[in-house]
Amino acid sequence: MTGASVTLEEVEAGYGSEAVLKGVSLAFPRGRVTAVIGPSGCGKTTLLRVVAGLVQPRRGRVLFDGRDYTRVPPERRNVGVVFQDLALFPHMTVYDNIAFPLRIRGYSEGEVRRRVKWALELVGLEPSLFAGRSVSSLSGGQQQRVAIARAIVYEPSVLLLDEPLSHLDLKIRQRLLEELRRIQRETGATMIYVTHDQWEAMELGDYVAIMRDGRVVQWGEPEEVYDNPVDEFVATFFGDANLLPSKLVGLGGNGLVAVVRPEDVEVARDKPGGDYIVFEATVGDKVFHGGQVKVTLRVDGVELRALMPRRKASFTAGDRVYVAISKERIRLVRRSNT
């Protein structure tokens, strides 16, 4: 399987009189995973449906490998889709669910058998154990694997996933995220993964696109977006962040806010030296996070959160401590409404 590059050029789309996508321009690199993330109602699913051909843009273009696919129907796009509700056929066996897209494309039964076996093995389901089972007899995680197998069985060049893990518990989500990453690498498909979960986006995406109100506000590699958010919305939506008045950290900046990640906040009983911005603070709450502890502090009436190793967090509520922040770890960004 070879992935296709996908490009949206100034795409506007919606339903009835409602505008959902508002001039979206975005490139999805060939053979890579792009996680599209944003709050509910921001246009993520509509963007996915435009790529799939299920929603026609009001204006703008959809390109596959540089060719205009804007008016090409879904069945001619070589795109696989995993919907949030999976859309499996409950009256069919696992085998027949996965075979369905092959049969409507006219594959021979011999080729259908070969491909279904390949797809089941790829998603980690033993064909001899699962092919003949009813879909309704499977666990949620197993049904998810069947939906993925059905989407990849005809080897699409583009694989679209719309919040496919949202109804699963944490352990199963983590396991399936690892499986999706492995499947994408083995197939080489271009994957567009829609989610509202920032941690899924960080773990799976080679790139992330952050959406708000029908627009893409930032795109890039996860680490770059995390370290250099363009505004306070991105800073707080993609990872946890302290937002501080720029004057508090001595950096000025009219209309700007200082972003500090909790892991970049150091807390100590003794005043530190070095090139730090230092405050006196009062310890508030402590929240256990396994090997780390999140400590809430009060600095000049401003709340500040620090994420630190548990062994170093030997503080109790009311303790007076010093907070140190390296100047290199502070980012000044614009407010979201400016």
N, C-alpha and C positions, 0 to 999 in steps of 0.2 A: 504494500500500500504506500502511495506517495501523497503527502499532504498538499493542499492547495493554499496559496496565499489568498486572503479575503480582505477587501478594502471597502469601506463605506465612505462615500463622498457627499458631504452636506445633506445627509438623509433627514427628511422630515416625514413622520408617520404618526397615525393616530386612529381613533375609532369614532366615527360620526364627526361631530364638531370638535371633539377633544383632541388637542395636539399632545402627543406623548413624547416623541423624539423631535428635538428642535435643532436641526442643523448639525447632526452628528457626523464627524469625520474621524475615522479610526481604522488602523491597519492591524490585521491579525497575521503575524508572520507564519510562513509555511512550516509545518511540522513542529510547532511549539504550542504550549498551553497558555492561553490568555484567560485570566479570571476577571470577570466583570462583576463589580461589587458596588452596592449602593443600598440606600434604605428602600423600604416598600414604596411602590408607586413612582420610582425614579425613571422607569423605562427599560429596565434590564431585560425582562421577558419579551417586550415588544422588539427590542434590538435583535434578540435571538430569532424571533419569528420572521423578522425582515430577512435575516441571513438565510433562513430555511425556505423562504419564498411563501410563507403562510400569511404574511401581511405585505401588501404592496405599498411602497413609499409614495407619498404625495409629490415629493420632489427629491432630487438627488439620485445617486447611482450606487449599485452593488456590483462589485467586480470580483471575479474569481480568476486568479492568475492573469490579471490585466484585461480580461474579457468582460463585457457588460452582461451581467446576468439579471439585471433589474426586473425584466419581464419573463424570465425563464421560469416555468412552473416547477414546483417542489420536486416532482418525480424525475426531473432531468438535471438536478443539481448535484447528485452523488453526495448527499448529506445524510448523516445518521443523527437521530434525535432521541434523547432520553428525557421524557417529560417528568415534571414534578410528581404527577399522580401515576407515573409508569405506563398507564394505558395498556396493560397486558389484557389478554382475552381470557377471562376466568373459565370459560367452557372448553378451552384447549389445553393440551398437555404442554409441558415445557418445550418439547421438540417442535410441536406445531406452531407455538408462539414464535420461536426463533426462525422456523422455516418460512413463516408467512411472507416476509418481504422478498425472499428468494423466489417463491412460487409466483407472486404477482409480477415478478420481473422475467419469468419464463425460464428459470434454470431447470435443468434436467433433475430427476429425482436422485440420480447418482451424485451429482454435484451438490444437491441440497444436503444429502447425508454427510458428505465430506465436510462441507462448510459448517453445518450445525455442530458436528463433533469438534472441529477446530475452535469454534467460538466458545463452546462450553468449557473446553480445556483451558482456553485463554483466560476465562473469568474464574477459573478455579472450581468448576463443578464437574465431577466425574460423569461422563455421558451415560455409562451403564447404570448409574444410580439415580440420575435426575431426568434423563430424557423422557421417560414415560410417565413421570409424576404429574399430577394436577398442579397447576399454578397456585390454587387456593390452599394446597397442603404445605406450601413453603413458608419459611420465616420471612420477615421483612428484608433482611439482608440477602437472602437467597433470591427473592423476587427482584431485588435491585440488580443482582448479577445477571438474571435472565433478561431484564430490560436492556442492560448494557450489551449482552451477547446479541440480542436482536438488532441493536443499533449498529454493531460492527460487523455482522455476519456477511454483508455484501461488500465489505472493505471500502467504506466511504472515504473520500479524501478529507472531509470535514466532519467533525463529531461535535454536536451541540448538546450540552447538558444543562437543564433548567432546575437548579436547586435539587438535585436528585437524592441527596442524603438528609434532607431536612427533617424527616420523620423517624430517623434511626437514632438509637442511643449512642453515647459518646464512643464506646469501645468499637462498635461496628462501624461508625463513621470513620474512625481513624484507620481501621483495617482496610476499608474500601477506598479511602483516599490513596493509600499505598498501592492498592491494586490498580486504581485508575492511572496512577503515574506509570506503573509498570506496563500496563496495556498501551498507553499512549506511546511509550518509548518503543515497544515491540512493533506496533503497527505503523508508526510515523505519521498518524493523522494529525491534522491541524485541529486542536481542541479549543472550543470556547465554552467556558464553564461559568455559569451564572450562579451567584450566591449572595446572601446578605451576611455571611459569616466571614469576618476578616481573617480568622485563623486558617480556614480552609483555603482562602485565596493565597495567603502567605505560603502555605505548605505545598500547594499544587501548582501555582502559577509560575511560569517563566516570566510572565508580564502580568501586570494588573491594570485595569482601567476602572477608575473611580467615577461613578455617575451621581448626579444630583439634578433633579427637576428637568429630566429629559436631555441633559447635556453631559458630555465627558469633561470632568474638571481636571483630571490628571491621568497620565498614562506613563508606565515605565516599569523597570524591574522592581520587584517588591522591596528590596533593600533600599533602593534609591528613593522610592516614594515614601518609605517609612522614615528615612533620614532627612529628606528634604521636601516635606509637604508644601503645597503651594498656598494653602490657607488653613484657617483654624478648623474648618469642616473636615478636610482630609486628615489633618493631624489627629483629631479626636475619633474619626470614624475608622481609620486604618491604624489600629493600635491605641493603647492608652497614652494619654498626654496630659501634662500640667500646662495650663495656659496662665501665664503671669503677665501683669502689666509691664510693658517694656521698660518703664522708668524704674521699676523695682529692681531689675537686674542691671541698671545703669547703662542701658543701651539706647535710650531715647526711642525715637521713631514714631512720628505722629500717625495714628491710625493703624499701627502695627501691634502685634501681640507676640510675646516670647513663648516658644514651645520648648518644653523640657520633658524628655521621656523619664518615667519613674526609675528605670534602671540606671539613669545618669545622675540621680540624686544620691549623694553620699551623706551619711549621718554618723556623727561621732560625739563622744562626750567631751573630747578635748578639741580646741580650736585648731584646724588644720592649717598648714602652710601651703606654699605653692601658688600657682596661677588660678585661683578659684574665686568665685563670688561666694561670700560666706554670710550666713544669717544665723541669728539665734532663733530657736524655735521651741515649741512645746509639743511633746508627743501626745497624740490623741489615740486613735484606734489602731489595733494590729489585727491583720487578717492572715490566717495560715494558708499558704499555697504550696504545700509539700516541702520541697527543699528551699523555698523562698518565703519571705514574709512581706506583705504590703503594709507599710507604716504610714499613717496619716499624721501630718504635722500642721501646726499653725504658725505662720510667719507674718507678722504685721497685719493680722486680720485676714490673710489669704491662706486658703487650704492648699497643701502641697502633699503629693503622694510619692513615697520612695519604695522601690522594690529591691530587696537586698537579701543576701544569704541568711538563712535562719540562724546560723551560729553567730552572726554579727549583730543580730537584732535583740540584744539583751536590754530592751527598754520597757518601761511600763508607762501607762497613761499618767500624764502630768510631769514627766521628767523634762528637764531643760537640757537641750542638746544643741549642737552646731550642725547646720546644713551647709554642705559645700557642693557647688556646681561648677564644673569646668566650663570656661567661656567657649571652648571649641564645641561643646555639646548643646549650645543654645542656638535655636533657629528663630529668626524674626520673620513672621508671616503676616499677610494681610488678614483682616477680619473678613468673614464670609460674606457680609452684606456690603462690602466696599469694592 
